[in-house]
Amino acid sequence: MNENVKIKDDKVDISEPSVIKDFFLTSGGEKELGVLFGQSETEIKKEFGAYKAQKIYRRINYFIDSRNKLMAEVQGSLKEALKYGFYGVTVFSNLVSLSKSTLKGLVKVRALIGYPYGEELYKSICHQIKYAVKDGADEILIPFSTFNFRTQEAQELVKTFKKIVQTARGRRVFAL
């Protein structure tokens, strides 16, 4: 530890000058931080860049549209999501089981129900949700049709959505 930094009550006193404080307060602290950790500026920049990329990937939800893809392409996309450490993948309900087995719980699996228009009947939606939950979906994503919003009363939509949430058995449900 830098001898200029004083520890008071197990806390670092940042009023004293230090390499770490200078690094976080200025943009050119890579060299000093590299000296502190015994690495070159290039290594520090590379590691910091990888760290920033990883933080960004953890916020991405990867949509895998399997309608025009071969199963090998879908598996390749799933492995890519695993490699980069995405937050989750969104797949059609028929791919939940494959996604869960490929991703091994390291990436969340969202089941996309009624895509793209959300025009399916309520019973069809519930049937798809039950199978997605049975296959291990972590979250459910459902597009609601604009027709439902224009023709039904708000109370009826709330009742329908509550039933859908109950069918999802504790999974987070997102409506588009």
N, C-alpha and C positions, 0 to 999 in steps of 0.2 A: 504494500500500500504506500502511496505517496506520503512522505513525511509532513507535507504541508496541510494535509487533511486531519483535522482533530475529531476524535470521536467523543461525543458527549451523550451519556445515557443511551448507549447502543445506537445512536443515530449519527449520521455523517453531517458535520457542520459545513454547509455549502457556501458559507460566506468566505471561507478560506480558498485560495487559488488551488485548482487541481486540474489534472489532465482530463479527467472524466467530465468535469463541469465545463471546461473549455470545449470539449468535443461536442457536447449537446447544445452549447450556446453559439457555436460557430459552425460554418459549413466545412472548414478545412481541418477538422480534427482527426482525419484518418491516419495521418503520419504518427501523431502522438499516441493514438489508441493502439496502433500497430506496435509501437515501441513498448507500450504497457503490456500487451499480450504476446510479444515476441513474434509478430507477423509483419509482412510487408503491407504497404498501402494497397497494393493490388489485391492481396488476399482478403484484407478487411473489406474493401469495396465489393468483392465477389460474394463474400459471405453475407454482407448486409443486403446486397441485391437479392440473393436467394431467400433471405429471411423475409424481405418485403414481398417478394413474389408469393411465397408460401402463405403469408397473411392474406393476400388478395385471393388466392385460390380457395382458402377456407371460407370465403364469402360467396363463391360461385356455385350456382345450382345448374348442373349440366343437363340440358334437354336432349335426350336421344330419340330422335324421330326414326322409328324402325320400319315405317311403311314401305320404303323402297330400298331397304338394306338386306343383305344376307346376314344370317345369324353370326357368321365370323366377323362381319363388320361391326355388329352390335357388341359382340364380346370385345373387340378391339377398342371400341369407345368406352366400354366399362373399365377395361384395364387402364386406359388413359386417365379416366377419372380417379382411379385408385393411385396411379403413379403420381399425379399432381396433387392429390389430397384435397379434391373439391369438397365442398360442404355436402353436396348431395347430387343425385341424379334423378331426373324425372323421366319415367318410362310408362308405356302403356301397361295396363293391368296384367296382360298376359306375359309380361317380361319381369314381373316382380320377383318370382322365384329364382330365375337365372341371375338377376342382378344381386339379390341377397347372397347367393352362393359365391358369386365372383368377387363381390366387394367385402365379404366376410365381416360385416358390421363396422368397417372403418369409414365408410361413406354412407350417408342416409339415402334411403330409397323412397322416392315419392311416386305414388301411383296416380297416373293421369286418367281420370274417368270422364267419359263423354266428350272427348276432344274431337273436333275443334269448336263445335257450336253449342254443346250442352243441350241438345234438343231431345235426348233420350227420355223415355218415360221414367217416372220415379222408381218403379219396380226394377227396371233394367239397371238403373244407377245403383240401387241398393244391392242387387245381385253382384255387380262388378266390385263394389266396395267390400262385400263379404269375402269374395275370393282374393282380393288384394290383401286384406287383413290376414286371411288364413295363410297366404304365401309369405307374409312377413313385412308388408309395407310399413314404413315408419311414419309417413305422412300421406295425406290424400289431397289431391288437387282437382277441383271440379269447376269447369266453366258453366256459368248459368246463362241461359239464353235471354236475349233482350226481350223476346216475346213474353216470357214469364213475368218480367218486370213491368211490361206495358199492360198486360191483361189481368194479372192477379193482384189482389190486395196485399198490402205489406204484411198483414197478420198471417195470411196463407203462406207466403214465402218464408216467414219466420218459422212456422210450424214444420214446413217441409225441410228447412235447413236443420232444425233441431232433430228431426228423425234421421237425417243423414249423419249428423254428428254422433247420435246414439249407435247407428249401424257401424260407425268407424271404430267403436270400442276403445276409446281413449287415445286414438291417433289424432294428431293435429290435422284439421281440415281447413283448406284454403279455397276460397271461392273467387273465381275470376268474373 
